[in-house]
Amino acid sequence: MSGRYLLDTNVIIALFAKDSAVHARMAEAKEIFVSCIAIGELYFGACKSTRFHENIARIDDFVLNNSILPCNPDIAKRYGKIKNDLKAKGQPIPENDIWIAAIAQHYSLILVTNDAHFNSIDDIAVEKW
């Protein structure tokens, strides 16, 4: 594969939890990217946590030290197609995950996730670390 990866939110959380397997795989990766959607999910989790300030600071630092990919009209078009395809298959997945998949498709990145539902999406490479 390309060695270019997009981290799903659950993998970033594992990274924050100092998961040694995730850290080892990241050290071997050619390039690592994060979607703006995953960052939003992290901030949401921080906002409802009891360690609000600590978690916000951790995310802020993570954002400064990583390549964050935004959405654009082409990604929105991919989102629409993925969502329609999933609906036709009768396999809906969470909205944010459709956006993350569209970003992975757009940039031809391998999506690293612990969520099996991404396997329902065509034209996306998925790995579990």
C-alpha positions as CSV (number, residue, x, y, z in Angstrom):
1,M,0.0,0.0,0.0
2,S,0.9,3.7,-0.2
3,G,2.0,4.2,3.4
4,R,-0.3,7.2,3.5
5,Y,-2.9,7.0,6.3
6,L,-6.0,8.8,7.6
7,L,-6.7,8.2,11.2
8,D,-10.2,7.6,12.4
9,T,-11.3,9.2,15.7
10,N,-11.0,5.9,17.6
11,V,-7.4,5.4,16.5
12,I,-6.5,8.9,17.7
13,I,-8.1,8.1,21.1
14,A,-6.0,5.0,21.2
15,L,-3.0,7.1,20.4
16,F,-3.9,9.5,23.3
17,A,-4.2,6.4,25.5
18,K,-0.6,5.5,24.6
19,D,-1.6,2.3,22.8
20,S,1.8,0.8,21.9
21,A,0.6,-1.0,18.8
22,V,-0.8,2.3,17.3
23,H,2.4,4.2,18.2
24,A,4.5,1.5,16.6
25,R,2.5,1.5,13.4
26,M,2.6,5.3,13.2
27,A,6.4,5.2,13.5
28,E,6.4,3.0,10.4
29,A,4.0,5.1,8.3
30,K,5.1,7.3,5.4
31,E,2.5,10.0,6.0
32,I,-0.3,10.4,8.6
33,F,-3.3,12.7,8.1
34,V,-6.3,13.5,10.2
35,S,-9.7,14.8,9.0
36,C,-11.3,17.9,10.4
37,I,-14.3,15.7,11.1
38,A,-12.3,13.5,13.6
39,I,-11.0,16.7,15.2
40,G,-14.6,17.9,15.7
41,E,-15.5,14.5,17.3
42,L,-12.5,14.8,19.6
43,Y,-13.5,18.3,20.7
44,F,-17.1,17.1,21.3
45,G,-15.8,14.4,23.6
46,A,-13.6,16.9,25.4
47,C,-16.5,19.3,25.9
48,K,-18.6,16.7,27.7
49,S,-15.6,15.3,29.7
50,T,-14.8,16.0,33.3
51,R,-11.2,16.9,32.3
52,F,-12.3,19.6,29.8
53,H,-9.2,21.8,29.9
54,E,-6.7,19.0,29.9
55,N,-8.5,17.3,26.9
56,I,-8.8,20.5,24.9
57,A,-5.1,21.3,25.4
58,R,-4.2,17.8,24.3
59,I,-6.3,18.1,21.1
60,D,-5.0,21.6,20.4
61,D,-1.5,20.3,20.6
62,F,-2.4,17.3,18.4
63,V,-3.8,19.7,15.8
64,L,-0.7,21.8,15.8
65,N,1.5,18.8,15.2
66,N,-0.5,16.9,12.5
67,S,-1.8,17.5,9.0
68,I,-5.5,18.2,9.2
69,L,-7.5,17.7,6.0
70,P,-10.5,20.0,5.4
71,C,-13.7,19.3,3.4
72,N,-14.3,20.7,0.0
73,P,-16.9,20.4,-2.8
74,D,-15.4,17.3,-4.3
75,I,-15.4,15.6,-0.9
76,A,-19.1,16.7,-0.4
77,K,-19.9,15.0,-3.8
78,R,-18.2,11.8,-2.6
79,Y,-20.1,12.0,0.7
80,G,-23.4,12.1,-1.3
81,K,-22.4,9.1,-3.4
82,I,-21.2,7.0,-0.4
83,K,-24.3,7.8,1.6
84,N,-26.6,6.9,-1.4
85,D,-24.7,3.7,-2.0
86,L,-25.0,2.7,1.7
87,K,-28.7,3.5,1.7
88,A,-29.2,1.4,-1.4
89,K,-27.4,-1.5,0.3
90,G,-29.5,-1.0,3.5
91,Q,-26.2,-0.5,5.4
92,P,-26.3,3.0,7.0
93,I,-23.3,4.1,9.1
94,P,-22.9,7.3,11.2
95,E,-22.9,10.5,9.3
96,N,-19.4,11.6,10.5
97,D,-18.0,8.3,9.3
98,I,-19.3,8.9,5.8
99,W,-17.5,12.3,5.7
100,I,-14.3,10.6,7.0
101,A,-14.6,7.9,4.3
102,A,-15.1,10.6,1.6
103,I,-11.9,12.4,2.7
104,A,-10.0,9.1,2.6
105,Q,-11.3,8.4,-0.9
106,H,-10.6,11.9,-2.1
107,Y,-6.9,11.9,-1.0
108,S,-6.4,8.1,-1.8
109,L,-5.5,7.4,1.8
110,I,-5.7,4.2,3.8
111,L,-8.3,4.7,6.6
112,V,-7.1,3.4,9.9
113,T,-10.1,2.5,12.1
114,N,-11.5,0.0,14.6
115,D,-15.0,0.3,13.0
116,A,-15.9,-2.6,10.8
117,H,-18.8,-0.7,9.1
118,F,-16.2,1.1,6.9
119,N,-15.9,-2.2,5.1
120,S,-19.3,-1.6,3.5
121,I,-17.9,1.3,1.5
122,D,-16.6,0.8,-2.0
123,D,-13.3,2.2,-3.2
124,I,-11.7,2.7,0.2
125,A,-8.8,0.9,1.7
126,V,-9.2,0.1,5.4
127,E,-6.7,-1.1,8.0
128,K,-7.1,-1.9,11.7
129,W,-4.1,-1.2,13.9
